[in-house]
Amino acid sequence: MHTRRLAVGKLSSEQIQKYATEGYVFPDFRLSEDLLSRLQAGIDSAINRLGDQFKPEDIPNPHFLDFSSEGVDNPFLEVASHPDILDLVEQVIGPDIILWIARVFCKPSITGREVPWHQDGEYWPMRPLETCTVWIALDEVTTENGCMRFIPRSHQSGLYRHHMSDRKDLVLNLELDEDQYDESKAVNVELEPGALSMHHVKIIHGSHANESPKRRAALVLRYMPASSHYDRSLVNHDRFKSPFNLKEQPLMLMRGTDVSGKNDLVSNHEYWKKRYSEI
């Protein structure tokens, strides 16, 4: 498992090259025990509060939840804006950084559903198509409880052919055609709590169902360079069985400036605050 604790917030030149070549990297980074414990408590609170609206496998924008009634600040926003996390992201996408979505991915024990092989870039609306995903383990993440799986170097050849699946046991109904990938090359992404991985927008990835007795929870942060335009007109929400619409994402400039000059950094912030304040 990837647990080393070296220089905080920095990738080595070898790690930067690995991200470029393989499409993913495991930084030498670990959340502090205090922050990790607050995130774990936040996950439990989010699942309990939002269970009527969202399944635990995909809870959007937890950084807009109000934890004041519990006497704490929002730990998800604290992590998403953490300088050490942003330093890592800056090394692979540059100094102008927009957080365009955060999500809780929590596979319950026994019943956690499968995520089919897919590429995120197939349905994301930023152009140029660029995002670095920071995937932070909040539980022990193993092969047994449905860890993420990557197919190395699959990001190098653009987007592959997908189809819409009618299976009811999937988290996502967008799936790669079977002849588009070689599963024998897959790498299992096992992580200890507080460790993280980073991956490219075009890498092929997925995960097995969680049939183990242990939960698998993560905070997932998606950052795009502000040189890209988050073009809401490209979102085709009707294609996906999703409880939220990518058109409604609240973009947050975390570092630098909106180089594209086209990104709407205002819309939907109040929408998510209001939506979550009523829960």
C-alpha positions as CSV (number, residue, x, y, z in Angstrom):
1,M,0.0,0.0,0.0
2,H,1.1,3.6,-0.7
3,T,1.7,5.2,2.7
4,R,5.1,6.9,2.6
5,R,5.4,10.3,4.3
6,L,8.1,12.4,2.7
7,A,8.2,16.0,1.5
8,V,4.6,17.3,2.0
9,G,2.9,18.7,-1.1
10,K,5.6,18.0,-3.6
11,L,6.0,15.5,-6.4
12,S,9.5,14.4,-7.4
13,S,10.6,14.8,-11.0
14,E,10.2,11.0,-11.4
15,Q,6.6,11.2,-10.0
16,I,5.7,14.0,-12.4
17,Q,7.0,11.9,-15.3
18,K,5.0,8.9,-14.0
19,Y,1.8,10.9,-14.1
20,A,2.6,12.1,-17.6
21,T,3.5,8.6,-18.9
22,E,1.3,6.2,-16.9
23,G,-1.6,8.6,-16.2
24,Y,-1.6,8.3,-12.5
25,V,0.7,8.7,-9.5
26,F,0.8,8.0,-5.7
27,P,2.2,11.1,-4.0
28,D,4.4,10.8,-0.9
29,F,1.7,12.5,1.2
30,R,-0.6,11.6,4.0
31,L,-3.4,13.6,5.7
32,S,-2.8,14.5,9.4
33,E,-4.5,12.2,11.8
34,D,-6.7,15.1,13.0
35,L,-7.8,16.1,9.6
36,L,-8.4,12.5,8.6
37,S,-10.6,11.9,11.7
38,R,-12.6,15.0,10.9
39,L,-13.2,13.9,7.3
40,Q,-14.3,10.5,8.5
41,A,-16.8,12.1,10.8
42,G,-17.9,14.4,8.0
43,I,-18.4,11.4,5.7
44,D,-20.7,9.7,8.3
45,S,-22.6,13.0,8.8
46,A,-23.0,13.5,5.1
47,I,-24.3,10.0,4.5
48,N,-26.8,10.3,7.3
49,R,-28.0,13.7,6.3
50,L,-28.2,13.1,2.5
51,G,-29.3,9.5,2.4
52,D,-32.7,10.4,1.1
53,Q,-31.3,12.3,-1.9
54,F,-28.1,10.5,-2.8
55,K,-26.8,7.0,-2.6
56,P,-23.5,6.7,-0.6
57,E,-21.5,5.7,-3.7
58,D,-21.9,9.2,-5.1
59,I,-22.6,12.3,-2.9
60,P,-21.8,15.6,-4.7
61,N,-20.3,18.7,-3.4
62,P,-19.9,17.9,0.3
63,H,-17.8,21.1,0.6
64,F,-21.1,23.0,0.6
65,L,-22.5,21.2,3.6
66,D,-23.0,23.3,6.8
67,F,-21.5,21.7,9.8
68,S,-22.1,24.6,12.2
69,S,-24.8,22.8,14.1
70,E,-22.2,20.2,14.9
71,G,-19.8,22.9,16.1
72,V,-17.2,22.3,13.4
73,D,-16.0,23.8,10.2
74,N,-16.5,22.0,6.9
75,P,-13.5,19.5,6.6
76,F,-14.2,18.8,2.9
77,L,-13.7,22.4,2.0
78,E,-10.6,22.6,4.2
79,V,-9.0,19.7,2.3
80,A,-10.1,20.9,-1.1
81,S,-8.4,24.3,-0.5
82,H,-5.4,22.9,1.4
83,P,-2.1,24.4,0.1
84,D,-0.4,21.0,0.2
85,I,-3.0,19.5,-2.0
86,L,-3.0,22.5,-4.4
87,D,0.8,22.3,-4.6
88,L,0.5,18.7,-5.8
89,V,-2.1,19.6,-8.4
90,E,-0.2,22.6,-9.6
91,Q,2.7,20.4,-10.5
92,V,0.7,18.5,-13.1
93,I,-1.9,21.1,-14.4
94,G,-0.2,24.5,-13.7
95,P,-0.7,27.4,-11.3
96,D,-4.2,28.5,-12.2
97,I,-6.6,26.0,-10.6
98,I,-10.3,25.6,-10.5
99,L,-12.1,23.0,-8.3
100,W,-15.2,22.1,-10.3
101,I,-16.6,19.3,-8.2
102,A,-16.0,17.3,-5.1
103,R,-17.6,14.0,-4.3
104,V,-17.9,11.4,-1.7
105,F,-17.5,7.9,-3.0
106,C,-18.6,5.4,-0.3
107,K,-19.1,1.8,-1.1
108,P,-21.0,0.2,1.7
109,S,-19.9,-3.2,2.9
110,I,-21.5,-6.2,1.1
111,T,-23.7,-4.0,-1.1
112,G,-21.3,-1.5,-2.6
113,R,-21.9,-1.4,-6.4
114,E,-19.4,-1.8,-9.3
115,V,-18.0,1.1,-11.3
116,P,-17.6,-0.1,-14.9
117,W,-14.5,0.6,-17.0
118,H,-14.8,4.1,-18.4
119,Q,-13.0,7.4,-19.1
120,D,-14.2,10.5,-17.3
121,G,-13.4,12.6,-20.3
122,E,-16.1,10.9,-22.2
123,Y,-18.8,13.1,-20.5
124,W,-17.0,16.0,-18.9
125,P,-17.6,19.5,-20.4
126,M,-14.3,21.4,-20.1
127,R,-12.4,22.3,-23.2
128,P,-9.6,21.8,-23.6
129,L,-10.4,18.5,-21.9
130,E,-8.1,18.5,-18.8
131,T,-8.7,17.6,-15.1
132,C,-6.6,16.1,-12.4
133,T,-8.5,13.9,-10.0
134,V,-7.3,13.7,-6.4
135,W,-8.7,10.5,-4.8
136,I,-8.3,10.5,-1.0
137,A,-8.8,7.3,0.9
138,L,-10.8,7.8,4.2
139,D,-11.0,4.0,4.9
140,E,-8.5,1.3,4.2
141,V,-8.9,0.7,0.5
142,T,-8.1,-2.9,-0.7
143,T,-8.8,-5.2,-3.6
144,E,-11.4,-7.0,-1.4
145,N,-13.5,-3.9,-0.7
146,G,-13.5,-2.6,-4.3
147,C,-10.4,-0.4,-4.8
148,M,-10.1,1.7,-7.9
149,R,-8.3,0.1,-10.8
150,F,-6.3,1.8,-13.5
151,I,-5.1,0.7,-16.9
152,P,-1.7,2.4,-17.2
153,R,-1.0,4.6,-20.2
154,S,-4.5,4.3,-21.5
155,H,-4.8,8.1,-21.4
156,Q,-2.3,8.5,-24.2
157,S,-4.6,7.6,-27.1
158,G,-7.6,9.9,-26.6
159,L,-11.1,8.8,-25.9
160,Y,-12.3,5.3,-26.6
161,R,-15.7,3.9,-27.6
162,H,-18.3,3.8,-24.8
163,H,-21.9,2.6,-24.6
164,M,-24.8,3.2,-22.2
165,S,-25.4,0.1,-20.0
166,D,-28.8,-0.9,-18.7
167,R,-27.4,-2.9,-15.8
168,K,-29.0,-1.9,-12.4
169,D,-26.0,-2.9,-10.3
170,L,-23.6,-0.2,-11.6
171,V,-22.8,3.2,-10.1
172,L,-22.3,4.7,-13.6
173,N,-24.3,3.7,-16.7
174,L,-21.5,4.7,-19.1
175,E,-19.2,1.8,-19.9
176,L,-16.4,1.1,-22.3
177,D,-16.9,-1.4,-25.1
178,E,-15.1,-4.6,-24.2
179,D,-12.8,-4.5,-27.2
180,Q,-11.5,-1.1,-26.2
181,Y,-9.3,-2.2,-23.2
182,D,-7.1,-5.0,-21.9
183,E,-8.1,-5.8,-18.3
184,S,-5.1,-8.0,-17.8
185,K,-3.0,-4.8,-17.6
186,A,-5.0,-3.3,-14.7
187,V,-3.3,-2.0,-11.6
188,N,-5.1,-2.2,-8.2
189,V,-5.0,1.1,-6.3
190,E,-4.8,0.0,-2.7
191,L,-4.4,2.9,-0.2
192,E,-4.3,3.3,3.6
193,P,-6.6,5.9,5.2
194,G,-5.2,9.4,4.6
195,A,-3.2,8.4,1.5
196,L,-4.1,9.6,-2.0
197,S,-3.8,9.0,-5.7
198,M,-3.9,11.4,-8.6
199,H,-5.1,10.5,-12.1
200,H,-5.6,11.9,-15.6
201,V,-8.9,12.8,-17.1
202,K,-8.5,10.2,-19.9
203,I,-7.2,7.2,-18.0
204,I,-9.4,4.1,-18.1
205,H,-10.5,3.1,-14.7
206,G,-13.2,1.3,-12.7
207,S,-13.7,-0.8,-9.6
208,H,-15.3,-4.0,-8.5
209,A,-18.3,-4.2,-6.3
210,N,-17.7,-4.3,-2.5
211,E,-18.8,-7.7,-1.3
212,S,-16.5,-7.5,1.8
213,P,-17.6,-6.7,5.4
214,K,-15.6,-3.5,5.3
215,R,-16.7,-0.1,3.9
216,R,-14.7,1.8,1.3
217,A,-15.0,5.5,1.5
218,A,-13.1,8.3,-0.3
219,L,-13.2,12.1,-0.9
220,V,-12.7,12.8,-4.6
221,L,-11.6,16.3,-5.8
222,R,-11.6,17.3,-9.4
223,Y,-9.4,20.2,-10.4
224,M,-9.1,21.7,-13.9
225,P,-6.6,24.3,-15.2
226,A,-8.2,27.7,-15.4
227,S,-7.0,27.8,-19.0
228,S,-9.8,25.4,-19.8
229,H,-13.4,26.5,-20.2
230,Y,-16.1,24.6,-18.2
231,D,-18.7,24.8,-21.0
232,R,-22.1,24.0,-19.5
233,S,-23.7,23.9,-22.9
234,L,-21.8,20.6,-23.6
235,V,-23.5,18.7,-20.7
236,N,-26.0,16.0,-21.9
237,H,-27.6,15.2,-18.5
238,D,-30.3,13.0,-20.1
239,R,-27.7,10.4,-21.0
240,F,-26.7,9.5,-17.4
241,K,-28.6,8.1,-14.4
242,S,-27.2,10.8,-12.1
243,P,-29.1,12.5,-9.2
244,F,-27.3,15.8,-10.0
245,N,-26.5,17.7,-13.2
246,L,-23.0,18.7,-14.3
247,K,-24.5,22.0,-15.6
248,E,-25.2,22.9,-11.9
249,Q,-21.6,22.6,-10.7
250,P,-20.3,25.5,-8.6
251,L,-16.8,26.3,-9.9
252,M,-14.3,27.6,-7.3
253,L,-11.1,29.3,-8.3
254,M,-8.6,27.9,-5.8
255,R,-5.4,29.4,-7.0
256,G,-4.3,31.9,-9.7
257,T,-6.6,33.5,-12.2
258,D,-9.3,32.5,-14.7
259,V,-6.9,32.4,-17.6
260,S,-9.6,31.4,-20.1
261,G,-11.7,34.4,-19.2
262,K,-14.8,32.3,-19.9
263,N,-15.5,30.4,-16.6
264,D,-18.5,31.2,-14.6
265,L,-17.2,31.3,-11.0
266,V,-20.5,32.5,-9.5
267,S,-23.4,30.4,-10.6
268,N,-24.8,27.6,-8.4
269,H,-22.9,28.4,-5.2
270,E,-26.1,29.7,-3.6
271,Y,-28.0,26.8,-5.1
272,W,-25.9,24.2,-3.3
273,K,-25.8,26.2,-0.1
274,K,-29.6,26.4,-0.1
275,R,-30.1,22.8,-1.1
276,Y,-27.9,21.5,1.7
277,S,-29.1,24.1,4.3
278,E,-32.6,22.6,4.0
279,I,-31.5,19.2,5.1
